């Protein structure tokens, strides 16, 4: 039985505007088998992939794309990784984002993601990350986001700083790629810090600049 009531004279609620996984520009949805083509195309951007997983990856195949869907598609293996596709409100795929390294004992987690190069500069990743943070902090009862970034990933360093993340240290020579060692830059964000950032953010004009790398 539906006990919902709508006061006389008020318009019907706009259900779309209250959908948790939808922002002003993008929505998050489950990674689907059809997304494999976009994932394979993304893997052709070696420099962005180098910042996501420091180093140069071996070429990806259609079989690898199928295996990714089999493992993480439709929100399988949530204890290991919660995998989303990022798409515009018109349904165009612009990237992906995932929640990983979830530790329910200590309330910590990490986030990985990337906006395809041709779709950067529109604020898509910040909006996607904001939705993910709300879910982790306010629904999963997690308390601390951690990020470890290769020092060359200046776009993501600017991004996490802009989102209120706090610098927590530097570990020397943690990554080897492109013929040399690079440091890892550490950042963190607690639920209280995120809530304060979001409250302040609601009173400011959104920034429409995406990171130039990946996380």
N, C-alpha and C positions, 0 to 999 in steps of 0.2 A: 504494500500500500504506500502511495506517495503522499506524504504529509506536507509537501512544500506549498507555501502560500505566497502569492504575490500581491502586495497592497494595491488597492484600487487606484487607478490613475498612473501607476508606475509602469514603465516599459518592461518587456520580458528581458531577463538578464542575458547579457552577451556571454555565452558559455566559452566562446573562443578566447576572449580576452582574459578568462580566468584559468586557462589551461597552464598547468605548472611548467611544462616543458617548452613553452613558447615565449619568446621575447618579442622585442619590437621589430627585429630584423630576421631572426632565425628561430628554428625549432630543433630540438634534439629528438632522435628516434633510434630504435634498435638498428644495429648493423644488420643488413640483409644481404642475401646471396647476390643480388643484382648490383651491390655496391663494389663488387670485386674489381670491375673495370676501372673505377675511379681510384681504388687503392693501388692497382698496378701502375696507373699513370702517375700517381703521387710518388711512387718509388723511382721514377725516372729523374726526379729532382734530387740528385745526389748530395748537393751542398746542404739543402734543408734536412735531408735524412742524416747527414753527418752530425748535425746539432741535436737531432732527436735521439739517436743512438750513436754516440761518438765513434767515428770510424766509417769505413766504406763497406756497405753491405754487398753481398753477392746478389746477382740478378734474381728477381722474383719471377715466379711462374704462375700460370693459371691454377695449377695444383696447389700452390702455396696459398693463393687467394681462397680456394675452396676449403682448405684446412683451417684458415682463419675464421671463416664463417662457421664451419663445423664446431669449432672450439668456443667462439665468443658470440656468434650471431644470435639474435633473438634473446639476448641477455642470459645465455648459458654461462656457466662457470663464474657466477657473480662473486664467489668467495676469492677468486683470483684476480678478476678484472671485469669492470662494468663498462661495456664498449658501446659508444654512441656514434652515429653519423650526424654531422651538422649539415642542415640544409636551409636554404632560404624559405621564406613563407610561400614562395612560388614553387617550391619543391626541387630546386637545383642544389646538388651536392657541392658544398664548399670546403669540407674538411671532416675531421673526426676528433673525438676527445674521449678519454677513458679515465676511470678511477681505478687506481691500483695500489698495491702495497698496503691494503687496509689491515689495520691492527685494532681489533675491537677491544682488546684489553687496555691498551694505552690511548686509544682514541685518535690514532694518527693515520694519515693517508697521503698518497701522492696523486698527481694528475699528469697524464701525458696527452699530447694532442698536436695538431698541425692544421693550418689553413693552407689550402692549395695556393700556390704562388699567384695565379691569375685572379684570385679572389681576395687578396690582402688589401688593406687600406680602408676597410669598411666597418671595423669594430666588431666583426663576427666572433672572433675568439674570446674577446673580453665578455661579450654577452653570454656565450656558451659557458665560460668558466664561472660566471656569476650564478647561472642556473645550477651548475654542478656543485658549487660551494653551498648554495642554499640547501640542496638535497643532502649533502654530507653533514653539514652542521646542524640542520634543523629537523632532518628526518632519520638519518642513520645514527644520530647522537655522537658523531665524531667531534673532536675538539682541536685538532692541529693538522694543518697542511704543511708538508715539507717539500722543498724543491732543491735539487742539486743540479746546477747548470754548468756546462763547459764554458770557460771564460770568453770564448769567441762568440757566444750566443748573446750578443749585445741587445738584439731585439727583444728576446725573452727576459733578459735582465731588466730592461726598461719596463716591460709589461708587468712583471711581478711587483716591481717597485710602485708602479702606478696603481696597482690593486691593493696597496697597503701592506704588502709583505715586508718583513723586517730582515735585514742582513744578519746572518748568524755565524759567519765564518768563511774561511777559505782553506781548502785542502790542496796542497801542492802536488803537481805532476800526477794527477789521477787518471788522465786520459791520454792515449797515444794515437795520433792520427796525422796525416799529412806530413810525416817525417819528423814529428817532434812531440814533446809532452806538453799537456795543458792542465791548468788548475781547475778545480771544481769550486764554484761559488755557491754557498748555501743560503737559503732563504726559508722563512717560516711565517705562518699566519695562524693565529688562534681564532676560535669562534668569536670571542669578544672583539678582537681587532677587526674581523670581517664585518661584524654587525655595525661597528663604529664607522668603518669605511663606507658601507652601503648607505647608512643614514646620511652621511655627508654627501655621498654621491648623488642621492636623490634630489639634492638641492643645487646640483651643478649641471652644466651642459655636458652631454656624453662626448667622449673623445673618440674620433673615428679613425684611429691609427692602429693597425695590427702589428704584432711582432714580425720581424723579418726572418725569424727562424722557426723553431719548434721546441717542444718541451718533452 
